[in-house]
Amino acid sequence: MEHIVTVQDAVTAFEPWLEPTAAELDAIELEMPVITAEIALLDARIMTLDRPATELDTRRIRRTRRRVLAARRELSNQTAATVTVPGGAA
């Protein structure tokens, strides 16, 4: 009889090399406004799941959707501004 064992790492590993790098943490910090705006939009949509959407709910969803789009626009503008083209071409 052969024993079947798993070969994958544990889910919660404690090795320091499995932690996020500084660059990954910086990327998360850069995307944080988008993440919080998307959470607010999700919360606004969840509130309308068990009842019909009122005019106030519709405005709240529309406002949070605009906030998500604005946050994504800001993020794309920030990342576009930091990208440099090699060779000095514009």
Secondary structure, 3 states (H helix, E strand, C coil): CCCCCCCCCCCCCCCHHHCCCHHHHHHHHHHHHHHHHHHHHHHHHHHCCCCCCCHHHHHHHHHHHHHHHHHHHHHHHHHHHHCCCHHHCC
